Amino acid sequence: MTSQFRIPVGGAVLSGERRDAPGTPLVLAHGFGGSRRDWDPLVAALTVPRPLIVYDQRGFGDSDIGTDIDDSAYSHADDLLAVLDALGIAEADLCGMSLGGATVLNFALDHPERVRRLVLVSPLIVGWTWTTDWVERWKAIGRAARAGDMAQARALWWEHPLFDAVRETTAAAAMRASIEAFHGRQWVQDAQRPALPDSERLGQLAMPALLLTGGCDTADFRMIAQAIAAMGQRVIRIDHEAAGHMLNLEMPGTIAAEIERFLG
């Protein structure tokens, strides 16, 4: 049975869905600019009945960004903790994509006792120092958004190298629709609380972790993956040579099977 939830957290409200079944819950956290709907193809490909939680991170999808964007500093990992506590979940399997990967990795480092197994799909990492190319592209998007031209900001985001591979697949229309639905407020201002780089404590990552990456992803995400694979204690990496960044849309059936094998 699937039920919807809305959880108040620090002036925001987090929305999601919960599917009940026996076993350890699998929690899915989506990427920047997306929503829990980005997981629909992967969820449809799962064959093993298991409890499942998909939610919209703060400011995305149906979740509010907060009552006061200027003053309400927040952490996506703290929001995840609030979701688990509100749903009465003591331990979960976590799976995060891109920004969601940073969320679940940061959470796992802060609360290892709450995580049985960790899945990272093309993950970001909290506190990453970006390459010049990434920074310049991000600044261009931000300038368009702050000037009130969200159409141009969305166009620049759609044309970003992150989406080169998915633009060549049948999931291109879904990716474009997800970008068009994003309001873009985080391009103007985002009140995430500053944090020290998680790269400095990757050696503490002790629970079993599955790292799924694309060989055609951007340089930043390739370097992030290399750091996690090298420094995490029990990391299994599967690198899909011909894939890009959006593995959840490019090859949902393939990674669904890999995730199910890993979770057992």
C-alpha positions as CSV (number, residue, x, y, z in Angstrom):
1,M,0.0,0.0,0.0
2,T,1.3,3.5,-0.9
3,S,0.5,6.6,1.1
4,Q,1.5,10.2,0.8
5,F,3.0,12.3,3.5
6,R,3.8,16.0,4.3
7,I,6.3,16.7,7.1
8,P,6.9,20.2,8.5
9,V,10.7,20.8,8.9
10,G,12.1,24.2,10.0
11,G,9.5,26.4,8.2
12,A,9.4,24.1,5.2
13,V,7.2,21.2,4.4
14,L,8.6,18.0,2.8
15,S,6.3,16.0,0.6
16,G,6.7,12.3,-0.4
17,E,5.3,8.9,-0.7
18,R,5.7,5.7,1.3
19,R,5.1,2.1,0.2
20,D,4.8,-0.4,3.0
21,A,6.3,-3.9,2.8
22,P,8.4,-6.2,5.0
23,G,12.1,-5.4,5.3
24,T,14.5,-2.4,5.5
25,P,13.1,0.7,3.8
26,L,14.8,2.0,0.7
27,V,14.9,5.9,0.6
28,L,15.4,7.6,-2.7
29,A,16.7,11.2,-2.9
30,H,16.6,13.0,-6.3
31,G,19.0,15.4,-8.0
32,F,19.1,19.2,-8.3
33,G,16.2,20.8,-10.1
34,G,14.3,17.5,-10.1
35,S,11.7,15.8,-8.0
36,R,10.7,12.4,-6.7
37,R,9.1,11.7,-10.1
38,D,12.7,11.4,-11.5
39,W,12.8,8.0,-9.8
40,D,9.6,6.6,-11.5
41,P,11.4,4.6,-14.2
42,L,13.7,3.0,-11.6
43,V,10.9,2.2,-9.2
44,A,8.9,0.6,-12.0
45,A,11.9,-1.6,-12.8
46,L,12.4,-2.9,-9.2
47,T,11.3,-6.5,-8.9
48,V,11.7,-7.2,-5.2
49,P,8.8,-6.0,-3.0
50,R,10.4,-3.8,-0.3
51,P,9.3,-0.8,1.7
52,L,10.1,2.4,-0.3
53,I,10.2,6.1,0.5
54,V,10.5,8.7,-2.2
55,Y,10.4,12.4,-1.3
56,D,11.0,15.8,-2.7
57,Q,14.0,17.6,-1.2
58,R,13.5,21.0,0.2
59,G,12.6,23.5,-2.5
60,F,12.0,20.9,-5.2
61,G,8.8,19.2,-6.5
62,D,6.0,19.5,-4.0
63,S,8.2,20.4,-1.1
64,D,8.4,24.1,0.1
65,I,11.7,25.9,0.3
66,G,10.8,27.5,3.6
67,T,9.0,30.5,5.0
68,D,12.0,32.8,4.9
69,I,14.6,31.9,2.3
70,D,16.9,34.7,3.5
71,D,17.2,33.6,7.2
72,S,16.3,29.9,7.4
73,A,19.7,28.1,6.9
74,Y,19.1,24.4,6.4
75,S,20.8,21.1,5.5
76,H,19.3,18.5,3.1
77,A,20.8,15.8,5.4
78,D,19.0,17.3,8.4
79,D,15.8,17.3,6.4
80,L,16.3,13.6,5.6
81,L,16.8,12.9,9.4
82,A,13.5,14.7,10.0
83,V,11.8,12.5,7.4
84,L,13.1,9.3,8.9
85,D,12.2,10.4,12.5
86,A,8.7,11.5,11.5
87,L,8.1,8.2,9.7
88,G,9.5,6.2,12.7
89,I,12.3,4.6,10.7
90,A,15.3,3.7,12.8
91,E,17.5,2.2,10.0
92,A,17.2,2.5,6.2
93,D,19.0,1.8,2.9
94,L,19.7,5.1,1.3
95,C,20.0,5.9,-2.5
96,G,20.9,9.3,-3.7
97,M,21.3,10.7,-7.2
98,S,23.6,13.7,-7.9
99,L,22.5,16.3,-5.3
100,G,20.7,13.5,-3.6
101,G,23.9,11.6,-3.5
102,A,25.5,14.4,-1.5
103,T,22.5,14.3,0.8
104,V,22.6,10.6,1.6
105,L,26.4,10.6,1.8
106,N,26.4,13.5,4.2
107,F,23.7,11.8,6.3
108,A,25.6,8.5,6.3
109,L,28.7,10.2,7.6
110,D,26.8,12.1,10.3
111,H,24.5,9.2,11.3
112,P,26.1,5.8,10.4
113,E,24.0,4.0,12.9
114,R,20.9,4.9,10.8
115,V,22.1,3.5,7.5
116,R,22.3,-0.2,6.6
117,R,23.6,0.2,3.0
118,L,24.3,3.2,0.8
119,V,23.8,3.6,-2.9
120,L,25.4,6.6,-4.7
121,V,24.3,7.3,-8.3
122,S,26.5,9.9,-10.0
123,P,26.9,11.6,-6.6
124,L,27.7,15.2,-5.7
125,I,29.6,15.7,-2.4
126,V,29.0,18.4,0.2
127,G,31.7,21.1,0.0
128,W,33.1,20.2,-3.4
129,T,35.5,22.7,-5.0
130,W,34.3,23.0,-8.6
131,T,36.4,23.3,-11.8
132,T,36.5,26.6,-13.6
133,D,34.3,25.3,-16.5
134,W,31.6,24.3,-14.0
135,V,31.7,27.6,-12.1
136,E,31.5,29.6,-15.3
137,R,28.5,27.7,-16.6
138,W,26.8,28.0,-13.2
139,K,27.4,31.7,-13.0
140,A,25.8,32.2,-16.5
141,I,22.7,30.3,-15.3
142,G,22.6,32.4,-12.1
143,R,22.9,35.7,-14.0
144,A,19.9,34.8,-16.2
145,A,17.8,33.7,-13.2
146,R,18.6,36.8,-11.2
147,A,17.7,39.0,-14.2
148,G,14.3,37.3,-14.2
149,D,14.9,35.3,-17.4
150,M,14.1,31.9,-16.1
151,A,13.4,30.6,-19.6
152,Q,17.1,31.4,-20.5
153,A,18.3,29.9,-17.2
154,R,16.4,26.7,-17.9
155,A,17.7,26.6,-21.5
156,L,21.3,26.9,-20.3
157,W,20.7,24.1,-17.7
158,W,19.2,21.9,-20.4
159,E,22.2,22.5,-22.6
160,H,24.7,21.7,-19.8
161,P,27.1,18.8,-20.5
162,L,25.5,16.9,-17.6
163,F,22.6,16.1,-19.9
164,D,24.5,15.4,-23.1
165,A,23.9,11.6,-22.9
166,V,20.3,11.7,-21.7
167,R,19.4,14.1,-24.5
168,E,20.2,11.3,-26.9
169,T,17.8,8.8,-25.3
170,T,14.1,8.3,-25.2
171,A,14.1,9.9,-21.7
172,A,15.0,13.3,-23.2
173,A,11.4,14.5,-23.1
174,A,11.0,13.6,-19.4
175,M,14.3,15.3,-18.6
176,R,13.2,18.5,-20.4
177,A,9.8,18.4,-18.7
178,S,11.5,18.1,-15.3
179,I,13.7,21.2,-16.0
180,E,10.7,23.2,-17.2
181,A,8.8,22.4,-14.0
182,F,11.7,23.7,-11.8
183,H,10.9,27.1,-10.5
184,G,14.6,28.1,-10.3
185,R,14.7,29.9,-7.0
186,Q,17.9,28.1,-5.9
187,W,19.6,29.7,-8.9
188,V,18.8,33.1,-7.4
189,Q,19.6,32.3,-3.7
190,D,19.9,29.1,-1.7
191,A,20.0,29.2,2.1
192,Q,21.8,25.9,2.6
193,R,24.0,26.0,5.7
194,P,27.7,26.1,4.9
195,A,29.5,22.9,5.7
196,L,33.0,21.5,5.7
197,P,33.9,19.3,2.7
198,D,32.8,15.7,3.1
199,S,35.9,14.7,1.1
200,E,37.9,15.2,4.2
201,R,36.1,12.5,6.1
202,L,35.4,9.9,3.3
203,G,37.7,7.5,5.2
204,Q,35.0,7.3,7.8
205,L,32.5,5.8,5.3
206,A,32.3,2.3,6.8
207,M,29.0,0.8,5.8
208,P,28.7,-1.2,2.5
209,A,28.3,1.3,-0.4
210,L,27.5,0.9,-4.1
211,L,28.8,3.6,-6.4
212,L,27.2,3.8,-9.8
213,T,28.8,6.1,-12.4
214,G,28.8,7.0,-16.1
215,G,32.0,7.1,-18.1
216,C,30.8,10.1,-20.0
217,D,29.9,12.2,-16.9
218,T,31.5,15.6,-16.4
219,A,35.0,16.0,-15.0
220,D,33.8,17.1,-11.6
221,F,31.6,14.1,-11.1
222,R,34.3,11.7,-12.3
223,M,36.7,13.2,-9.8
224,I,34.1,12.9,-7.0
225,A,33.5,9.3,-7.8
226,Q,37.3,8.5,-7.8
227,A,37.6,10.1,-4.4
228,I,34.7,8.1,-2.9
229,A,35.9,4.8,-4.5
230,A,39.5,5.4,-3.2
231,M,38.7,6.5,0.3
232,G,35.5,4.7,1.3
233,Q,36.2,1.6,3.3
234,R,33.7,-0.8,1.6
235,V,32.8,0.8,-1.7
236,I,31.8,-1.3,-4.8
237,R,31.9,0.8,-8.0
238,I,30.2,0.0,-11.2
239,D,31.2,2.3,-14.0
240,H,29.0,2.3,-17.1
241,E,31.5,3.4,-19.8
242,A,28.9,4.7,-22.4
243,A,26.6,6.4,-19.9
244,G,26.4,10.0,-18.8
245,H,25.2,11.6,-15.6
246,M,21.5,10.7,-15.4
247,L,21.7,7.0,-14.9
248,N,18.3,6.9,-13.3
249,L,16.8,8.0,-16.7
250,E,19.4,6.6,-19.1
251,M,19.4,3.1,-17.9
252,P,16.8,2.6,-15.1
253,G,16.4,-1.1,-15.6
254,T,20.1,-1.8,-15.5
255,I,20.8,0.1,-12.3
256,A,17.6,-1.1,-10.6
257,A,19.0,-4.7,-11.0
258,E,22.4,-3.6,-9.7
259,I,20.8,-1.9,-6.7
260,E,18.6,-5.0,-5.9
261,R,21.6,-7.3,-6.1
262,F,23.6,-5.0,-3.7
263,L,20.8,-4.6,-1.2
264,G,20.2,-8.4,-1.1
